[in-house]
């Protein structure tokens, strides 16, 4: 798939995440419980994926393949995601959608740059060059500038 198409798909996914985070943040605020909001997001997501898998006859991996996957790969992603989303749902109603997501994206980019630099988790290597470091600093500066409020 061409990089342009991958970029557009990624951009669309980012837009969907912003909408989903906004709605779930509102749910969290109304029920005053970010963990329950996260649980509902995961439950509905699980049901949606289960329906899709059942109706599209997706081929599941063989048991031998599934049994070879280390337990930490099954558990850590979901736990980290639940903690991160619950935190976002708690912060967003007070900090705002754009402000929250700007810093979430900065955090993702910073960790992504380290993961890519060291090629952790089987990801493609992308050394952290001075240009890439400068671009990360610009993104962080942009998020900070967006949230800058001069003293009254």
C-alpha angles and dihedrals in degrees: 000000000000118000091242091059092045090051092051092048090049091048091051091049089051090052090051091050090053091052093044092048092049093051094044091047088055090048090050092051094047094050093033091226121102092183093056089047089053092047091053091049091052094044094050090043091051092050092048093050092045091054091048093049091047095048099040098047093231112190111245121211118261117265090247091060093045092049091054094059110101115246093239090063090056094047112031099060093053094045094047091046093049092050093046094047093046089052092049091049090051095047101038100070090056102033098036134242100273095041093049095045093046090060092040088055091047089053091048092049094048094050091040090054091052092046090049094045092055095032090232122178092021093294121148114271118250110171116224100246125184089258092053091046090051091050091052090050090050091053090050090047089050092053090048092047091049089056097041113125116183116228111267 
